[in-house]
Amino acid sequence: MEYMGTKEAAEKWGYTPSTITKWCRDGIIKDAEHDDKGSPWRIPINTECPRKIKQKRK
């Protein structure tokens, strides 16, 4: 299975990496996983955004 990190998910969905990290930590992104405290989050590449995708500002 292919994964993306919080930075890639943030760019894809239009949120900040810190928001994506919080969602992972709070269980909002159901399939996200990580090994230990401080390790990067792994989000399956096909995971859909749990919130409305923000449109990029021009």
C-alpha distance matrix in Angstrom:
0.0 3.8 6.6 10.3 13.3 16.4 18.2 15.9 15.7 19.5 20.2 18.2 19.9 23.3 23.5 24.1 21.6 23.8 23.5 19.7 20.1 22.8 20.7 18.0 20.8 22.6 19.8 20.1 16.4 15.4 11.7 12.3 12.6 14.5 16.2 19.8 22.2 22.0 18.5 16.3 14.3 10.6 10.0 7.0 8.1 9.4 11.5 15.1 17.8 19.7 22.9 24.6 23.2 26.0 27.6 28.1 31.7 33.7
3.8 0.0 3.8 7.1 10.4 13.7 15.0 12.4 12.8 16.5 16.8 15.1 17.3 20.4 20.8 21.3 18.8 21.4 21.4 17.6 18.2 21.2 19.4 16.9 20.0 22.0 19.6 19.6 15.8 15.7 12.2 12.0 12.6 14.1 16.3 19.6 21.5 20.7 17.2 14.5 12.8 9.1 8.4 6.0 5.7 8.3 10.5 14.0 16.2 18.7 21.5 23.0 21.1 23.5 24.9 25.1 28.6 30.5
6.6 3.8 0.0 3.8 6.8 10.0 11.7 9.6 9.8 13.4 14.2 13.0 14.9 17.7 17.7 17.8 15.2 17.7 17.8 14.0 14.5 17.6 16.1 13.6 16.6 18.9 16.8 16.8 13.1 13.6 10.4 9.2 9.9 11.3 14.0 16.9 18.4 17.5 14.2 11.1 9.2 5.6 5.2 4.3 4.8 8.3 9.3 12.6 14.1 16.4 19.1 20.8 19.0 21.2 22.9 22.9 26.4 28.5
10.3 7.1 3.8 0.0 3.8 6.8 8.0 5.8 6.5 9.9 10.7 10.0 12.0 14.5 14.4 14.4 11.8 14.7 14.9 11.4 12.2 15.6 14.4 12.5 15.6 17.9 16.5 16.0 12.5 14.1 11.6 9.6 10.9 11.9 14.9 17.2 18.0 16.5 13.6 10.0 8.3 5.9 5.3 6.2 5.5 9.1 9.5 12.0 12.6 15.2 17.3 18.8 16.6 18.4 20.0 19.7 23.0 25.1
13.3 10.4 6.8 3.8 0.0 3.8 5.5 5.4 6.3 8.6 10.2 10.7 12.2 13.9 13.0 12.0 8.9 11.5 12.5 9.2 9.3 13.0 12.7 10.7 13.4 16.1 15.4 15.2 12.2 14.3 12.4 9.4 10.2 10.3 13.4 15.0 15.2 13.3 10.8 7.1 5.9 5.4 6.1 8.8 8.9 12.3 11.6 13.7 13.3 15.4 17.3 19.0 17.0 18.2 20.1 19.5 22.5 24.8
16.4 13.7 10.0 6.8 3.8 0.0 3.8 5.5 5.1 6.0 8.6 9.8 10.3 11.4 9.8 8.5 5.3 7.9 8.7 5.8 6.3 9.8 9.9 8.8 11.4 13.9 13.9 13.3 10.9 13.8 12.8 9.7 11.1 11.3 14.6 15.5 14.8 12.9 11.5 7.9 6.5 7.5 7.5 10.8 10.9 13.6 12.1 13.3 11.9 13.6 14.9 16.7 14.9 15.7 17.9 17.4 20.2 22.8
18.2 15.0 11.7 8.0 5.5 3.8 0.0 3.8 5.5 5.1 6.3 8.6 10.0 10.3 9.2 7.7 5.1 8.7 10.1 8.1 9.1 12.5 12.9 12.4 14.8 17.2 17.4 16.5 14.2 17.3 16.2 13.4 14.7 14.6 17.7 18.4 17.6 15.1 13.8 10.2 9.8 10.5 10.5 13.1 12.3 15.1 14.2 15.0 13.5 15.8 16.4 17.5 15.0 15.1 16.7 15.4 18.0 20.2
15.9 12.4 9.6 5.8 5.4 5.5 3.8 0.0 3.8 5.4 5.2 6.1 8.6 9.9 10.1 9.9 8.2 11.9 12.3 9.7 11.5 14.8 14.2 13.6 16.6 18.7 18.2 16.9 14.1 16.8 15.4 13.2 15.0 15.6 18.8 20.2 19.9 17.7 15.8 12.0 11.0 10.3 9.4 11.1 9.3 12.1 11.9 12.9 12.0 15.0 15.9 16.6 13.8 14.5 15.6 14.7 17.7 19.7
15.7 12.8 9.8 6.5 6.3 5.1 5.5 3.8 0.0 3.8 5.5 5.0 5.9 8.1 8.0 8.8 7.6 10.8 10.1 7.2 9.7 12.4 11.2 11.0 14.4 15.9 15.2 13.5 10.8 13.7 12.9 11.0 13.6 14.9 18.5 19.9 19.5 17.9 16.2 12.5 10.4 9.8 7.8 9.7 8.4 10.4 9.2 9.6 8.4 11.2 12.2 13.3 10.8 12.1 14.0 13.9 17.2 19.7
19.5 16.5 13.4 9.9 8.6 6.0 5.1 5.4 3.8 0.0 3.8 5.5 5.3 5.5 4.7 5.3 5.2 8.5 7.9 6.3 9.3 11.6 11.1 11.9 14.8 16.1 16.2 14.2 12.4 15.9 15.7 13.6 16.0 17.0 20.4 21.3 20.2 18.3 17.3 13.8 12.2 12.6 11.1 13.4 12.2 13.9 12.4 11.9 9.6 12.0 11.9 12.6 10.0 10.1 12.1 11.5 14.4 17.1
20.2 16.8 14.2 10.7 10.2 8.6 6.3 5.2 5.5 3.8 0.0 3.8 5.6 5.3 6.8 7.7 8.2 11.8 11.5 10.1 13.0 15.4 14.8 15.5 18.5 19.8 19.7 17.6 15.5 18.8 18.3 16.4 18.8 19.7 23.1 24.2 23.3 21.1 19.8 16.2 15.0 14.8 13.2 14.7 12.6 14.3 13.7 13.2 11.4 14.4 14.0 13.8 10.5 10.1 10.8 9.5 12.5 14.7
18.2 15.1 13.0 10.0 10.7 9.8 8.6 6.1 5.0 5.5 3.8 0.0 3.8 5.9 8.2 10.2 10.6 14.0 12.9 10.9 14.1 16.3 14.9 15.4 18.9 19.8 19.1 16.6 14.2 17.2 16.6 15.4 18.3 19.8 23.4 24.9 24.5 22.7 21.1 17.3 15.4 14.5 12.1 12.8 10.2 11.2 10.9 10.0 8.9 12.4 12.4 11.9 8.5 9.4 10.2 10.0 13.6 15.8
19.9 17.3 14.9 12.0 12.2 10.3 10.0 8.6 5.9 5.3 5.6 3.8 0.0 3.8 5.8 8.9 10.1 12.7 10.7 9.3 13.0 14.4 12.6 14.0 17.3 17.6 17.1 14.2 12.5 15.7 15.9 15.0 18.2 20.1 23.8 25.1 24.3 22.9 21.7 18.1 15.8 15.3 12.6 13.7 11.9 12.2 10.7 8.8 6.4 9.5 8.8 8.4 5.2 6.4 8.3 9.2 12.7 15.5
23.3 20.4 17.7 14.5 13.9 11.4 10.3 9.9 8.1 5.5 5.3 5.9 3.8 0.0 3.8 7.0 9.4 11.8 10.1 10.0 13.5 14.7 13.7 15.7 18.5 18.8 19.0 16.1 15.0 18.6 19.1 17.7 20.6 22.0 25.6 26.5 25.2 23.5 22.7 19.3 17.5 17.7 15.5 17.0 15.3 15.9 14.4 12.5 9.7 12.0 10.4 9.4 6.3 5.0 6.6 6.5 9.5 12.7
23.5 20.8 17.7 14.4 13.0 9.8 9.2 10.1 8.0 4.7 6.8 8.2 5.8 3.8 0.0 3.8 6.6 8.3 6.4 7.1 10.4 11.2 10.8 13.1 15.4 15.8 16.5 14.0 13.3 17.1 17.9 16.1 18.8 19.9 23.5 23.9 22.3 20.6 20.4 17.2 15.5 16.4 14.6 16.9 16.0 16.9 14.8 13.2 9.9 11.3 9.8 10.1 8.1 7.1 9.7 9.6 11.9 15.3
24.1 21.3 17.8 14.4 12.0 8.5 7.7 9.9 8.8 5.3 7.7 10.2 8.9 7.0 3.8 0.0 3.8 5.4 5.3 6.6 8.8 10.0 10.9 12.7 14.4 15.5 16.8 15.0 14.4 18.1 18.7 16.2 18.3 18.7 22.0 21.9 20.0 18.0 18.1 15.1 14.2 15.8 14.9 17.8 17.2 18.8 16.7 15.9 12.8 13.9 12.9 13.7 11.9 10.8 13.0 12.1 13.8 16.9
21.6 18.8 15.2 11.8 8.9 5.3 5.1 8.2 7.6 5.2 8.2 10.6 10.1 9.4 6.6 3.8 0.0 3.8 5.4 5.1 6.2 8.6 9.9 10.5 12.3 14.2 15.3 14.2 13.1 16.6 16.7 13.7 15.3 15.3 18.4 18.4 16.6 14.4 14.3 11.4 10.7 12.6 12.4 15.6 15.4 17.6 15.6 15.7 13.1 14.3 14.3 15.8 14.0 13.7 15.9 15.1 17.1 20.0
23.8 21.4 17.7 14.7 11.5 7.9 8.7 11.9 10.8 8.5 11.8 14.0 12.7 11.8 8.3 5.4 3.8 0.0 3.8 5.4 5.0 6.2 8.6 9.8 10.4 12.1 14.2 13.4 13.3 16.7 17.4 14.3 15.6 15.3 18.2 17.5 15.2 13.4 14.2 12.0 11.4 14.1 14.2 17.7 18.2 20.1 17.6 17.5 14.6 14.9 14.8 16.7 15.7 15.3 18.0 17.4 19.1 22.2
23.5 21.4 17.8 14.9 12.5 8.7 10.1 12.3 10.1 7.9 11.5 12.9 10.7 10.1 6.4 5.3 5.4 3.8 0.0 3.8 5.4 5.1 6.2 8.7 9.8 10.4 12.2 10.7 11.0 14.6 15.9 13.5 15.5 16.2 19.4 19.1 17.0 15.9 16.4 14.0 12.4 14.5 13.6 16.9 17.3 18.6 15.7 15.0 11.8 11.6 11.1 13.3 12.8 12.7 15.8 16.0 17.9 21.3
19.7 17.6 14.0 11.4 9.2 5.8 8.1 9.7 7.2 6.3 10.1 10.9 9.3 10.0 7.1 6.6 5.1 5.4 3.8 0.0 3.8 5.4 5.1 6.2 8.6 9.8 10.5 9.2 8.2 11.8 12.6 10.0 12.3 13.3 16.8 17.2 15.7 14.7 14.3 11.5 9.3 10.9 9.8 13.1 13.7 15.1 12.3 12.2 9.6 9.9 10.6 13.0 12.2 13.0 16.1 16.4 18.9 22.2
20.1 18.2 14.5 12.2 9.3 6.3 9.1 11.5 9.7 9.3 13.0 14.1 13.0 13.5 10.4 8.8 6.2 5.0 5.4 3.8 0.0 3.8 5.4 5.1 6.1 8.6 9.9 9.9 9.3 12.2 12.8 9.6 10.7 10.9 14.0 13.8 12.0 11.1 11.2 9.0 7.4 10.1 10.3 14.0 15.3 17.2 14.5 15.1 12.9 12.8 13.9 16.6 16.0 16.7 19.8 19.9 22.2 25.3
22.8 21.2 17.6 15.6 13.0 9.8 12.5 14.8 12.4 11.6 15.4 16.3 14.4 14.7 11.2 10.0 8.6 6.2 5.1 5.4 3.8 0.0 3.8 5.4 5.0 6.0 8.5 8.4 9.3 12.2 13.8 11.2 12.5 13.0 16.0 15.4 13.2 13.0 13.8 12.3 10.5 13.2 12.9 16.4 18.0 19.2 16.0 16.0 13.4 12.3 13.0 16.1 16.3 16.9 20.4 20.8 22.9 26.3
20.7 19.4 16.1 14.4 12.7 9.9 12.9 14.2 11.2 11.1 14.8 14.9 12.6 13.7 10.8 10.9 9.9 8.6 6.2 5.1 5.4 3.8 0.0 3.8 5.5 5.1 6.0 4.9 5.8 8.9 11.0 9.1 11.4 13.0 16.4 16.6 15.1 15.3 15.3 13.4 10.6 12.3 11.0 14.1 15.7 16.4 12.9 12.7 10.3 8.7 10.1 13.4 14.0 15.4 19.0 20.0 22.5 26.0
18.0 16.9 13.6 12.5 10.7 8.8 12.4 13.6 11.0 11.9 15.5 15.4 14.0 15.7 13.1 12.7 10.5 9.8 8.7 6.2 5.1 5.4 3.8 0.0 3.8 5.5 5.2 6.0 5.2 7.4 8.5 5.9 7.7 9.2 12.7 13.2 12.4 12.8 12.3 10.5 7.4 9.1 8.5 11.8 14.1 15.2 12.0 13.0 11.4 10.5 12.8 16.1 16.3 18.0 21.3 22.2 24.9 28.2
20.8 20.0 16.6 15.6 13.4 11.4 14.8 16.6 14.4 14.8 18.5 18.9 17.3 18.5 15.4 14.4 12.3 10.4 9.8 8.6 6.1 5.0 5.5 3.8 0.0 3.8 5.6 7.7 8.3 9.8 11.2 8.6 9.0 9.6 12.3 11.8 10.3 11.4 11.9 11.2 8.9 11.5 11.8 15.2 17.7 18.9 15.7 16.6 14.9 13.5 15.4 18.9 19.3 20.7 24.2 24.9 27.3 30.7
22.6 22.0 18.9 17.9 16.1 13.9 17.2 18.7 15.9 16.1 19.8 19.8 17.6 18.8 15.8 15.5 14.2 12.1 10.4 9.8 8.6 6.0 5.1 5.5 3.8 0.0 3.8 5.6 7.9 9.2 11.8 10.3 11.5 12.8 15.5 15.2 13.7 15.1 15.7 14.9 12.3 14.3 13.8 16.7 19.1 19.6 16.0 16.3 14.4 12.1 13.8 17.4 18.6 20.2 23.8 25.0 27.3 30.9
19.8 19.6 16.8 16.5 15.4 13.9 17.4 18.2 15.2 16.2 19.7 19.1 17.1 19.0 16.5 16.8 15.3 14.2 12.2 10.5 9.9 8.5 6.0 5.2 5.6 3.8 0.0 3.8 5.4 5.5 8.4 7.9 9.6 11.9 14.8 15.4 14.8 16.3 16.1 15.0 11.8 12.8 11.7 14.1 16.8 16.9 13.3 13.9 12.8 10.5 13.0 16.8 18.0 20.2 23.8 25.3 28.0 31.5
20.1 19.6 16.8 16.0 15.2 13.3 16.5 16.9 13.5 14.2 17.6 16.6 14.2 16.1 14.0 15.0 14.2 13.4 10.7 9.2 9.9 8.4 4.9 6.0 7.7 5.6 3.8 0.0 3.8 5.7 8.9 8.9 11.7 14.3 17.6 18.4 17.7 18.6 18.2 16.3 13.0 13.6 11.6 13.7 15.8 15.4 11.6 11.2 9.6 6.8 9.3 13.0 14.5 16.8 20.4 22.2 24.9 28.4
16.4 15.8 13.1 12.5 12.2 10.9 14.2 14.1 10.8 12.4 15.5 14.2 12.5 15.0 13.3 14.4 13.1 13.3 11.0 8.2 9.3 9.3 5.8 5.2 8.3 7.9 5.4 3.8 0.0 3.8 5.9 5.8 9.2 12.2 15.8 17.2 17.0 17.6 16.4 14.2 10.5 10.4 8.0 9.9 12.0 11.8 8.2 8.7 7.8 6.5 9.7 13.1 13.7 16.3 19.7 21.2 24.3 27.6
15.4 15.7 13.6 14.1 14.3 13.8 17.3 16.8 13.7 15.9 18.8 17.2 15.7 18.6 17.1 18.1 16.6 16.7 14.6 11.8 12.2 12.2 8.9 7.4 9.8 9.2 5.5 5.7 3.8 0.0 3.8 5.7 8.6 12.1 15.2 17.1 17.5 18.7 17.3 15.6 11.8 11.2 9.0 10.0 12.8 12.2 8.9 10.1 10.4 8.9 12.5 15.9 16.8 19.7 22.9 24.6 27.8 31.1
11.7 12.2 10.4 11.6 12.4 12.8 16.2 15.4 12.9 15.7 18.3 16.6 15.9 19.1 17.9 18.7 16.7 17.4 15.9 12.6 12.8 13.8 11.0 8.5 11.2 11.8 8.4 8.9 5.9 3.8 0.0 3.8 6.4 10.2 13.3 15.8 17.0 17.9 15.8 13.9 10.2 8.5 6.4 6.8 10.2 10.1 7.5 10.1 11.3 11.0 14.7 17.7 17.9 20.8 23.7 25.1 28.5 31.5
12.3 12.0 9.2 9.6 9.4 9.7 13.4 13.2 11.0 13.6 16.4 15.4 15.0 17.7 16.1 16.2 13.7 14.3 13.5 10.0 9.6 11.2 9.1 5.9 8.6 10.3 7.9 8.9 5.8 5.7 3.8 0.0 3.8 7.1 10.7 12.9 13.7 14.3 12.2 10.2 6.5 5.5 4.5 6.9 10.2 11.3 8.9 11.4 11.7 11.7 15.0 18.0 17.8 20.2 23.1 24.0 27.2 30.2
12.6 12.6 9.9 10.9 10.2 11.1 14.7 15.0 13.6 16.0 18.8 18.3 18.2 20.6 18.8 18.3 15.3 15.6 15.5 12.3 10.7 12.5 11.4 7.7 9.0 11.5 9.6 11.7 9.2 8.6 6.4 3.8 0.0 3.8 7.0 9.5 11.0 12.0 9.7 8.6 5.6 5.3 6.7 9.0 12.4 14.1 12.2 15.1 15.4 15.4 18.6 21.7 21.3 23.5 26.4 27.0 30.1 33.0
14.5 14.1 11.3 11.9 10.3 11.3 14.6 15.6 14.9 17.0 19.7 19.8 20.1 22.0 19.9 18.7 15.3 15.3 16.2 13.3 10.9 13.0 13.0 9.2 9.6 12.8 11.9 14.3 12.2 12.1 10.2 7.1 3.8 0.0 3.8 6.1 7.9 8.7 6.2 6.1 4.9 6.1 9.0 11.6 14.7 17.0 15.4 18.2 18.2 18.3 21.2 24.2 23.6 25.4 28.2 28.4 31.3 34.1
16.2 16.3 14.0 14.9 13.4 14.6 17.7 18.8 18.5 20.4 23.1 23.4 23.8 25.6 23.5 22.0 18.4 18.2 19.4 16.8 14.0 16.0 16.4 12.7 12.3 15.5 14.8 17.6 15.8 15.2 13.3 10.7 7.0 3.8 0.0 3.8 7.1 8.5 6.2 8.0 8.2 9.3 12.5 14.7 17.8 20.2 18.9 21.8 22.0 22.0 24.9 28.0 27.4 29.2 31.9 31.9 34.7 37.5
19.8 19.6 16.9 17.2 15.0 15.5 18.4 20.2 19.9 21.3 24.2 24.9 25.1 26.5 23.9 21.9 18.4 17.5 19.1 17.2 13.8 15.4 16.6 13.2 11.8 15.2 15.4 18.4 17.2 17.1 15.8 12.9 9.5 6.1 3.8 0.0 3.8 6.0 5.4 8.5 9.5 11.8 15.0 17.7 20.6 23.1 21.4 24.0 23.6 23.4 25.9 29.1 28.6 30.0 32.9 32.7 35.3 38.1
22.2 21.5 18.4 18.0 15.2 14.8 17.6 19.9 19.5 20.2 23.3 24.5 24.3 25.2 22.3 20.0 16.6 15.2 17.0 15.7 12.0 13.2 15.1 12.4 10.3 13.7 14.8 17.7 17.0 17.5 17.0 13.7 11.0 7.9 7.1 3.8 0.0 3.8 5.6 8.6 9.8 13.0 15.8 19.1 21.7 24.2 22.1 24.3 23.3 22.9 24.9 28.1 27.7 28.7 31.7 31.4 33.7 36.6
22.0 20.7 17.5 16.5 13.3 12.9 15.1 17.7 17.9 18.3 21.1 22.7 22.9 23.5 20.6 18.0 14.4 13.4 15.9 14.7 11.1 13.0 15.3 12.8 11.4 15.1 16.3 18.6 17.6 18.7 17.9 14.3 12.0 8.7 8.5 6.0 3.8 0.0 3.8 6.5 8.9 12.3 15.4 18.8 20.9 23.7 21.9 24.0 22.8 22.9 24.7 27.6 26.7 27.4 30.1 29.4 31.5 34.2
18.5 17.2 14.2 13.6 10.8 11.5 13.8 15.8 16.2 17.3 19.8 21.1 21.7 22.7 20.4 18.1 14.3 14.2 16.4 14.3 11.2 13.8 15.3 12.3 11.9 15.7 16.1 18.2 16.4 17.3 15.8 12.2 9.7 6.2 6.2 5.4 5.6 3.8 0.0 3.8 6.6 9.3 12.8 15.9 18.0 21.0 19.6 22.1 21.5 22.0 24.1 26.9 25.8 26.8 29.3 28.7 31.2 33.7
16.3 14.5 11.1 10.0 7.1 7.9 10.2 12.0 12.5 13.8 16.2 17.3 18.1 19.3 17.2 15.1 11.4 12.0 14.0 11.5 9.0 12.3 13.4 10.5 11.2 14.9 15.0 16.3 14.2 15.6 13.9 10.2 8.6 6.1 8.0 8.5 8.6 6.5 3.8 0.0 3.8 6.5 9.7 13.0 14.7 17.8 16.6 18.9 18.3 19.2 21.2 23.8 22.4 23.4 25.8 25.2 27.8 30.3
14.3 12.8 9.2 8.3 5.9 6.5 9.8 11.0 10.4 12.2 15.0 15.4 15.8 17.5 15.5 14.2 10.7 11.4 12.4 9.3 7.4 10.5 10.6 7.4 8.9 12.3 11.8 13.0 10.5 11.8 10.2 6.5 5.6 4.9 8.2 9.5 9.8 8.9 6.6 3.8 0.0 3.8 6.5 10.0 12.1 14.8 13.2 15.5 15.0 15.8 18.1 20.8 19.7 21.2 23.8 23.7 26.6 29.3
10.6 9.1 5.6 5.9 5.4 7.5 10.5 10.3 9.8 12.6 14.8 14.5 15.3 17.7 16.4 15.8 12.6 14.1 14.5 10.9 10.1 13.2 12.3 9.1 11.5 14.3 12.8 13.6 10.4 11.2 8.5 5.5 5.3 6.1 9.3 11.8 13.0 12.3 9.3 6.5 3.8 0.0 3.8 6.6 8.9 11.7 10.7 13.7 14.1 15.4 18.1 20.6 19.3 21.3 23.6 23.7 26.9 29.4
10.0 8.4 5.2 5.3 6.1 7.5 10.5 9.4 7.8 11.1 13.2 12.1 12.6 15.5 14.6 14.9 12.4 14.2 13.6 9.8 10.3 12.9 11.0 8.5 11.8 13.8 11.7 11.6 8.0 9.0 6.4 4.5 6.7 9.0 12.5 15.0 15.8 15.4 12.8 9.7 6.5 3.8 0.0 3.8 6.2 8.4 7.0 9.9 10.6 12.1 15.0 17.4 16.2 18.5 20.9 21.4 24.8 27.5
7.0 6.0 4.3 6.2 8.8 10.8 13.1 11.1 9.7 13.4 14.7 12.8 13.7 17.0 16.9 17.8 15.6 17.7 16.9 13.1 14.0 16.4 14.1 11.8 15.2 16.7 14.1 13.7 9.9 10.0 6.8 6.9 9.0 11.6 14.7 17.7 19.1 18.8 15.9 13.0 10.0 6.6 3.8 0.0 3.8 5.5 5.5 9.2 11.2 13.0 16.2 18.1 16.9 19.7 21.7 22.5 26.1 28.5
8.1 5.7 4.8 5.5 8.9 10.9 12.3 9.3 8.4 12.2 12.6 10.2 11.9 15.3 16.0 17.2 15.4 18.2 17.3 13.7 15.3 18.0 15.7 14.1 17.7 19.1 16.8 15.8 12.0 12.8 10.2 10.2 12.4 14.7 17.8 20.6 21.7 20.9 18.0 14.7 12.1 8.9 6.2 3.8 0.0 3.8 5.6 8.6 10.7 13.5 16.1 17.3 15.4 18.0 19.5 20.1 23.7 25.8
9.4 8.3 8.3 9.1 12.3 13.6 15.1 12.1 10.4 13.9 14.3 11.2 12.2 15.9 16.9 18.8 17.6 20.1 18.6 15.1 17.2 19.2 16.4 15.2 18.9 19.6 16.9 15.4 11.8 12.2 10.1 11.3 14.1 17.0 20.2 23.1 24.2 23.7 21.0 17.8 14.8 11.7 8.4 5.5 3.8 0.0 3.8 6.4 9.5 12.2 14.8 15.9 14.5 17.6 19.1 20.3 24.1 26.3
11.5 10.5 9.3 9.5 11.6 12.1 14.2 11.9 9.2 12.4 13.7 10.9 10.7 14.4 14.8 16.7 15.6 17.6 15.7 12.3 14.5 16.0 12.9 12.0 15.7 16.0 13.3 11.6 8.2 8.9 7.5 8.9 12.2 15.4 18.9 21.4 22.1 21.9 19.6 16.6 13.2 10.7 7.0 5.5 5.6 3.8 0.0 3.8 6.6 8.6 11.7 13.4 12.6 15.8 18.0 19.5 23.2 25.8
15.1 14.0 12.6 12.0 13.7 13.3 15.0 12.9 9.6 11.9 13.2 10.0 8.8 12.5 13.2 15.9 15.7 17.5 15.0 12.2 15.1 16.0 12.7 13.0 16.6 16.3 13.9 11.2 8.7 10.1 10.1 11.4 15.1 18.2 21.8 24.0 24.3 24.0 22.1 18.9 15.5 13.7 9.9 9.2 8.6 6.4 3.8 0.0 3.8 6.2 8.7 9.9 9.4 12.9 15.2 17.2 20.8 23.5
17.8 16.2 14.1 12.6 13.3 11.9 13.5 12.0 8.4 9.6 11.4 8.9 6.4 9.7 9.9 12.8 13.1 14.6 11.8 9.6 12.9 13.4 10.3 11.4 14.9 14.4 12.8 9.6 7.8 10.4 11.3 11.7 15.4 18.2 22.0 23.6 23.3 22.8 21.5 18.3 15.0 14.1 10.6 11.2 10.7 9.5 6.6 3.8 0.0 3.8 5.4 7.0 6.6 9.9 12.8 14.8 18.2 21.3
19.7 18.7 16.4 15.2 15.4 13.6 15.8 15.0 11.2 12.0 14.4 12.4 9.5 12.0 11.3 13.9 14.3 14.9 11.6 9.9 12.8 12.3 8.7 10.5 13.5 12.1 10.5 6.8 6.5 8.9 11.0 11.7 15.4 18.3 22.0 23.4 22.9 22.9 22.0 19.2 15.8 15.4 12.1 13.0 13.5 12.2 8.6 6.2 3.8 0.0 3.8 7.0 8.5 11.5 14.8 17.2 20.2 23.6
22.9 21.5 19.1 17.3 17.3 14.9 16.4 15.9 12.2 11.9 14.0 12.4 8.8 10.4 9.8 12.9 14.3 14.8 11.1 10.6 13.9 13.0 10.1 12.8 15.4 13.8 13.0 9.3 9.7 12.5 14.7 15.0 18.6 21.2 24.9 25.9 24.9 24.7 24.1 21.2 18.1 18.1 15.0 16.2 16.1 14.8 11.7 8.7 5.4 3.8 0.0 3.8 6.2 8.7 12.2 14.9 17.5 21.0
24.6 23.0 20.8 18.8 19.0 16.7 17.5 16.6 13.3 12.6 13.8 11.9 8.4 9.4 10.1 13.7 15.8 16.7 13.3 13.0 16.6 16.1 13.4 16.1 18.9 17.4 16.8 13.0 13.1 15.9 17.7 18.0 21.7 24.2 28.0 29.1 28.1 27.6 26.9 23.8 20.8 20.6 17.4 18.1 17.3 15.9 13.4 9.9 7.0 7.0 3.8 0.0 3.8 6.2 9.2 12.4 14.9 18.3
23.2 21.1 19.0 16.6 17.0 14.9 15.0 13.8 10.8 10.0 10.5 8.5 5.2 6.3 8.1 11.9 14.0 15.7 12.8 12.2 16.0 16.3 14.0 16.3 19.3 18.6 18.0 14.5 13.7 16.8 17.9 17.8 21.3 23.6 27.4 28.6 27.7 26.7 25.8 22.4 19.7 19.3 16.2 16.9 15.4 14.5 12.6 9.4 6.6 8.5 6.2 3.8 0.0 3.8 6.5 9.3 12.3 15.5
26.0 23.5 21.2 18.4 18.2 15.7 15.1 14.5 12.1 10.1 10.1 9.4 6.4 5.0 7.1 10.8 13.7 15.3 12.7 13.0 16.7 16.9 15.4 18.0 20.7 20.2 20.2 16.8 16.3 19.7 20.8 20.2 23.5 25.4 29.2 30.0 28.7 27.4 26.8 23.4 21.2 21.3 18.5 19.7 18.0 17.6 15.8 12.9 9.9 11.5 8.7 6.2 3.8 0.0 3.8 6.4 8.9 12.3
27.6 24.9 22.9 20.0 20.1 17.9 16.7 15.6 14.0 12.1 10.8 10.2 8.3 6.6 9.7 13.0 15.9 18.0 15.8 16.1 19.8 20.4 19.0 21.3 24.2 23.8 23.8 20.4 19.7 22.9 23.7 23.1 26.4 28.2 31.9 32.9 31.7 30.1 29.3 25.8 23.8 23.6 20.9 21.7 19.5 19.1 18.0 15.2 12.8 14.8 12.2 9.2 6.5 3.8 0.0 3.8 6.3 9.2
28.1 25.1 22.9 19.7 19.5 17.4 15.4 14.7 13.9 11.5 9.5 10.0 9.2 6.5 9.6 12.1 15.1 17.4 16.0 16.4 19.9 20.8 20.0 22.2 24.9 25.0 25.3 22.2 21.2 24.6 25.1 24.0 27.0 28.4 31.9 32.7 31.4 29.4 28.7 25.2 23.7 23.7 21.4 22.5 20.1 20.3 19.5 17.2 14.8 17.2 14.9 12.4 9.3 6.4 3.8 0.0 3.8 6.4
31.7 28.6 26.4 23.0 22.5 20.2 18.0 17.7 17.2 14.4 12.5 13.6 12.7 9.5 11.9 13.8 17.1 19.1 17.9 18.9 22.2 22.9 22.5 24.9 27.3 27.3 28.0 24.9 24.3 27.8 28.5 27.2 30.1 31.3 34.7 35.3 33.7 31.5 31.2 27.8 26.6 26.9 24.8 26.1 23.7 24.1 23.2 20.8 18.2 20.2 17.5 14.9 12.3 8.9 6.3 3.8 0.0 3.8
33.7 30.5 28.5 25.1 24.8 22.8 20.2 19.7 19.7 17.1 14.7 15.8 15.5 12.7 15.3 16.9 20.0 22.2 21.3 22.2 25.3 26.3 26.0 28.2 30.7 30.9 31.5 28.4 27.6 31.1 31.5 30.2 33.0 34.1 37.5 38.1 36.6 34.2 33.7 30.3 29.3 29.4 27.5 28.5 25.8 26.3 25.8 23.5 21.3 23.6 21.0 18.3 15.5 12.3 9.2 6.4 3.8 0.0
